[in-house]
Amino acid sequence: MSATPAPRRGPLDGLLVLDITRVVAGPYCSMILADLGARVIKIEHPSDPDYVRDFPPFVGTGDDRFSAFFAQYNRRKEGITLNLKHETGRDLLKQLVARADVLVENFRPGTMERFGVGYETLRAENPRLVYAAISGFGQTGPNALKPGFDNSGQATGGLWSMNGYPDRPPVRVGTIVGDVSATLFATIGVLAAVREAERTGLGQMVDVSQQDSVLALTENAVVKYTVDGDIAGPLGNAHPFVRPYGQFPCKDGHVFFGGYNDKLWALSCRTFGAPHLLEDPEIDTMAKRFVPEVYTRRIEPVIEDWFREYTKAELEAMAGDDIPLCAVKNIREVVEDPHIAARDMIVDVEYPGGRVDMFGTPIKLSRTHAQTRGRAPRLGEHNAEVYAELLGLDADALRAMTSMGAI
């Protein structure tokens, strides 16, 4: 007997989302919608499911073994199986689409069309359908058919070339920012298209690429090149022009310090016992401190001297709520941070094999709160309930479709 999904509450209550996605970019998009109250049905091939079900770490053993990685991006979803390579499977999808508001997929462009269930076909079944397609390089353009992964987005969107240190080769950003940036832009696009569909009765395709999404994260790199002809490169922990604004060593690790404008610099000098620096004509304005040679020779050694004898916690206490200074924390420190707990950003979800503590949602709504503590489905866990409720199929019909490989 399958588990009953957590109650769907929130601002998207009543929205039905079909999730035909794998890995992170697509599943995370539909999970955000689920957290906000949408009913999300995750559709997987019966013999070739989302392969991150086998990604570590795991909780439980034997039949209760479950991927915590999969759980983190698929909570609060129902799970069914459906084979798009089977004619009956395709017919079932069309029937589900007729009932749905949103479909999210992250196949390579053209894949859904080869299955016979591309956007134009599904739009004919439901003109108000919002169809979100997340891919490496988008649905159009000369590179549309290239395979796309997180690293592809980081590499071709420019971010990889900007990360690292100036005297070393570029370094990949240490998390899947290509996937996650596409997730966030796709979610925004879905919500905008849903609003339009509610107003006009007409859906549309939401086309989001990892490359486009990463490019949109590159801050001033584009205008720096188009205006001045400068090509952004790795800067380590430095900002392109704001100083001081970066990482500094202290007694037990590192802190971020950003006391760069005149007000913050004055507060910092007084807090750390160096008010005389405010009268120094070489560094008494923000513009002077921004000059790289002046900063390296005059400012950086002073700050390192300020911080050397203090721990991260001591420096944060000294800075208080006035000076932008905070510890550079590892994941253990973040997970155990009382402020993170107060923000409900680590949520616990119970599984038969044990508890999974995962990140919550950054979206805090004052009235219709996000719900983040539902678990992710087993493969095909909700076949009976979903197919009976939405399509009226009984147990005999499901057994027949299972035996023929359609679900």
C-alpha positions in Angstrom: 0.0 0.0 0.0 1.5 3.3 -1.0 1.9 6.2 1.4 -0.6 9.0 1.2 1.2 12.2 0.0 1.4 15.1 2.4 -1.6 17.5 2.2 -1.3 20.0 -0.6 -1.6 23.4 0.9 -0.2 26.7 -0.3 -0.6 29.3 -3.0 -0.4 26.7 -5.8 -3.0 24.4 -4.4 -5.1 23.1 -7.3 -2.3 23.2 -9.8 -1.5 19.8 -11.4 2.0 19.3 -12.6 3.4 16.4 -14.6 7.1 15.9 -14.0 8.9 13.9 -16.7 12.4 14.9 -15.6 15.6 13.4 -14.2 18.6 14.3 -12.1 18.3 17.9 -10.7 17.3 20.8 -13.0 13.9 19.5 -13.8 13.1 17.6 -10.5 14.1 20.7 -8.5 11.8 22.9 -10.5 8.8 20.7 -10.0 9.7 20.2 -6.3 9.6 24.0 -5.7 6.1 24.0 -7.2 5.2 21.1 -4.9 6.6 22.9 -1.8 4.3 25.8 -2.8 1.2 23.5 -2.9 1.0 22.1 -6.4 0.1 18.5 -7.0 3.2 17.1 -8.7 3.1 13.6 -10.3 6.6 12.3 -11.2 6.5 10.1 -14.3 9.2 7.5 -14.7 9.9 4.7 -17.2 9.1 1.5 -15.4 12.5 -0.1 -16.2 14.6 3.0 -16.7 13.7 5.4 -13.9 15.5 8.5 -12.8 19.0 7.2 -12.2 19.7 9.5 -9.3 17.7 6.9 -7.3 21.1 5.2 -7.2 23.1 8.3 -6.1 24.6 8.3 -2.6 24.2 8.9 0.3 21.5 6.3 1.3 19.3 5.8 4.3 18.1 2.3 5.4 19.1 -1.1 4.1 17.4 -3.8 2.0 13.9 -2.9 0.8 14.0 0.3 2.8 17.2 1.6 1.2 16.6 5.0 -0.4 18.7 7.7 -1.9 18.9 10.9 0.1 20.1 12.7 -3.0 16.9 11.7 -4.8 14.8 12.5 -1.7 16.2 16.1 -1.6 14.9 16.9 -5.1 11.6 14.9 -5.2 9.9 15.5 -1.9 6.1 15.9 -1.8 5.6 14.2 -5.2 3.4 11.3 -6.2 5.2 8.7 -8.4 3.8 6.8 -11.4 5.4 4.8 -14.2 4.7 5.2 -17.9 6.6 4.1 -21.0 6.6 6.7 -23.7 8.0 4.2 -26.2 4.8 2.2 -25.9 1.7 3.4 -27.8 -0.5 2.8 -24.8 1.9 4.8 -22.6 1.8 7.7 -25.0 -2.0 7.6 -25.0 -2.0 7.6 -21.2 0.3 10.7 -21.2 -2.1 12.5 -23.5 -5.0 11.7 -21.2 -3.1 13.0 -18.2 -2.1 16.2 -20.1 -5.7 16.9 -20.7 -6.2 17.1 -17.0 -2.9 18.9 -16.2 -1.9 22.6 -15.9 1.9 22.2 -16.3 4.3 19.6 -17.8 8.0 19.8 -17.1 10.6 17.8 -19.1 14.4 18.0 -19.4 15.1 15.7 -22.3 17.4 16.8 -25.1 15.4 18.9 -27.7 13.6 16.7 -30.1 13.3 13.7 -27.8 9.6 14.3 -26.9 8.8 14.8 -30.6 10.4 11.5 -31.4 8.2 9.8 -28.8 5.2 11.4 -30.5 4.3 13.6 -27.6 6.1 16.9 -28.3 4.8 20.3 -27.3 2.6 20.8 -30.4 1.0 17.4 -30.0 0.3 17.9 -26.3 -1.0 21.5 -26.9 -3.6 20.0 -29.1 -4.8 17.9 -26.2 -4.8 20.9 -23.8 -4.4 24.4 -25.2 -3.9 25.9 -21.7 -1.0 23.6 -21.0 2.2 25.3 -19.7 5.1 23.1 -21.1 8.5 23.8 -19.5 11.5 22.4 -21.4 14.8 22.6 -19.6 17.9 21.7 -21.7 21.6 22.4 -22.0 21.4 24.8 -24.9 17.7 25.6 -25.5 15.2 24.5 -28.1 16.6 26.8 -30.8 20.0 27.8 -32.1 22.9 25.9 -33.8 23.9 24.1 -30.5 20.4 23.0 -29.5 21.0 19.3 -30.0 24.2 19.1 -28.0 24.1 17.1 -24.8 24.0 19.3 -21.7 25.2 18.8 -18.2 25.9 21.2 -15.3 29.5 21.5 -16.4 28.4 22.3 -19.9 26.4 25.2 -18.7 29.3 26.5 -16.5 31.8 26.1 -19.3 29.7 27.7 -22.1 28.0 30.3 -20.0 31.3 31.9 -19.1 31.2 31.2 -15.4 33.9 28.6 -15.4 36.4 30.9 -17.0 35.8 33.5 -14.3 36.3 31.2 -11.3 39.5 30.4 -9.5 42.7 32.4 -9.1 44.4 34.6 -11.7 47.7 32.6 -11.7 46.0 29.2 -12.1 43.6 27.5 -14.6 39.9 28.3 -14.2 38.0 26.3 -11.5 34.5 24.8 -11.8 32.1 26.4 -9.3 31.9 23.9 -6.5 28.2 23.1 -6.8 25.8 22.4 -9.7 25.1 26.0 -10.4 24.4 25.3 -14.1 21.5 23.0 -13.1 20.2 25.1 -10.2 20.2 28.4 -12.2 18.2 26.7 -14.9 15.8 25.4 -12.2 15.2 28.8 -10.8 14.6 30.5 -14.2 12.3 27.6 -15.3 10.3 28.0 -12.1 9.9 31.7 -12.7 8.9 31.1 -16.3 6.3 28.4 -15.3 4.7 30.8 -12.8 4.5 33.6 -15.3 3.0 31.3 -18.0 0.5 29.9 -15.5 -0.6 33.4 -14.7 -1.0 34.1 -18.4 -2.9 30.8 -18.9 -5.3 31.7 -16.1 -6.0 35.1 -17.7 -6.3 34.0 -21.3 -6.9 30.2 -21.3 -3.8 29.7 -23.5 -0.6 28.0 -22.4 2.8 28.2 -23.9 6.3 26.7 -24.0 8.8 27.8 -21.4 12.2 27.3 -23.0 15.1 27.5 -20.5 18.7 26.5 -21.2 21.6 26.0 -18.7 23.9 28.1 -20.9 21.5 31.0 -20.9 20.9 30.7 -17.2 24.6 30.6 -16.3 25.3 33.6 -18.5 22.7 35.5 -16.6 24.7 34.9 -13.4 27.9 36.6 -14.6 27.3 39.9 -12.9 29.2 42.7 -14.8 31.2 40.5 -17.1 29.1 41.1 -20.2 28.9 44.9 -19.9 32.6 45.0 -18.9 33.4 43.4 -22.2 30.8 45.2 -24.4 31.6 48.6 -23.0 35.4 48.4 -22.3 36.5 45.4 -24.2 37.8 43.7 -21.0 37.5 39.9 -20.7 36.7 38.8 -17.2 39.0 36.2 -15.7 39.5 34.5 -12.4 39.8 36.8 -9.4 40.1 34.3 -6.6 38.2 35.8 -3.6 38.4 39.4 -4.9 35.7 41.5 -6.3 36.3 43.0 -9.7 36.6 46.6 -8.3 35.2 46.8 -4.7 37.9 46.7 -2.0 38.0 45.5 0.8 35.4 42.9 -0.1 36.6 39.4 0.2 38.0 36.5 2.3 40.5 37.1 5.1 42.3 34.6 7.4 41.7 34.6 11.1 42.7 32.4 14.1 40.5 29.4 13.3 39.6 29.8 9.6 38.4 32.6 7.4 35.9 35.4 7.4 34.2 37.5 4.8 34.7 41.2 5.3 33.1 43.9 3.2 33.8 47.3 4.9 34.5 49.1 1.7 32.5 52.3 1.6 33.5 55.3 3.8 30.9 54.7 6.5 31.7 51.0 6.9 35.5 51.7 6.7 35.2 54.3 9.5 33.2 51.9 11.7 35.8 49.2 11.1 38.8 51.3 11.9 37.2 52.4 15.2 36.1 48.9 16.1 39.5 47.4 15.5 41.5 50.2 17.1 42.8 52.1 14.2 40.9 55.4 14.0 44.1 57.2 12.9 43.7 55.6 9.5 40.7 57.8 8.8 43.0 60.8 8.6 45.5 59.1 6.3 45.4 61.1 3.0 46.4 58.1 0.9 43.4 56.0 2.0 40.8 58.4 3.3 38.3 57.9 0.5 36.6 54.8 -1.0 38.0 55.7 -4.5 41.5 55.7 -3.2 41.1 52.4 -1.4 39.7 50.9 -4.6 43.1 51.4 -6.4 44.6 47.9 -6.6 48.2 49.0 -5.8 47.1 51.1 -2.8 44.8 48.4 -1.6 47.5 45.7 -1.8 50.1 47.8 -0.1 48.1 49.7 2.5 44.7 48.1 3.2 45.1 44.4 2.9 48.0 44.1 5.5 46.1 46.2 8.0 43.0 44.0 7.8 45.0 40.8 8.1 46.6 42.2 11.2 43.2 43.1 12.7 41.9 39.6 12.3 44.9 37.4 13.0 44.4 37.0 16.7 40.7 36.4 16.8 38.4 33.5 16.0 35.5 33.6 13.6 33.0 33.8 16.4 35.0 36.6 18.2 35.2 38.7 15.0 31.5 38.2 14.3 30.7 39.4 17.8 33.0 42.5 17.5 31.3 43.4 14.1 27.8 43.0 15.5 25.0 44.1 13.3 26.9 47.1 12.0 29.9 45.8 10.0 29.5 43.3 7.2 31.7 40.5 8.6 30.7 36.8 8.8 32.4 33.5 9.2 33.2 31.4 6.1 31.3 28.3 7.3 31.6 24.7 6.3 28.5 22.6 5.8 28.5 21.2 9.3 28.6 24.8 10.7 25.8 25.8 8.3 23.6 22.8 9.2 24.1 23.5 12.9 23.7 27.3 12.7 20.9 28.5 15.0 19.9 31.1 12.5 19.4 28.4 9.8 17.3 26.5 12.2 15.2 29.6 13.0 14.6 30.0 9.2 13.5 26.3 8.9 16.2 25.7 6.3 17.0 22.2 7.5 13.9 20.0 7.4 13.6 16.4 8.6 11.7 13.9 6.5 11.0 10.4 7.8 11.6 7.3 5.6 11.0 3.7 6.5 14.8 3.3 6.6 15.5 6.4 8.7 15.3 10.2 8.7 16.7 12.4 6.0 17.7 16.0 7.0 17.7 18.1 3.8 17.6 21.8 2.9 14.2 23.5 3.1 12.9 26.3 0.9 14.2 29.9 0.9 10.8 31.1 -0.1 9.1 32.4 3.0 5.5 33.5 2.5 3.7 35.2 5.4 0.3 33.6 5.0 0.4 30.5 2.7 3.5 28.8 4.0 5.5 26.4 1.9 5.2 22.7 3.0 8.6 20.9 2.8 8.3 17.8 4.9 6.7 15.3 2.5 8.8 12.4 1.3 9.8 11.4 -2.3 7.9 8.5 -3.9 9.1 5.0 -4.6 9.1 4.0 -8.2 5.5 3.8 -9.4 4.3 4.1 -5.8 1.1 5.9 -6.7 0.1 4.1 -9.9 -3.1 2.7 -8.5 -4.3 6.0 -6.9 -3.4 8.4 -9.8 -4.6 6.3 -12.7 -7.8 5.5 -10.9 -8.5 9.1 -9.8 -7.5 10.9 -13.0 -8.2 8.4 -15.7 -10.7 6.0 -14.1 -8.6 2.9 -14.6 -9.3 -0.1 -12.4 -6.9 -2.7 -11.1 -7.5 -5.1 -14.0 -6.6 -2.4 -16.5 -3.5 -1.5 -14.6 -2.4 -5.2 -14.5 -2.9 -5.5 -18.2 -0.9 -2.3 -18.9 1.9 -3.4 -16.6 2.1 -6.8 -18.3 2.4 -5.2 -21.8 5.1 -2.8 -20.6 3.0 0.4 -21.0 3.4 1.4 -17.3 
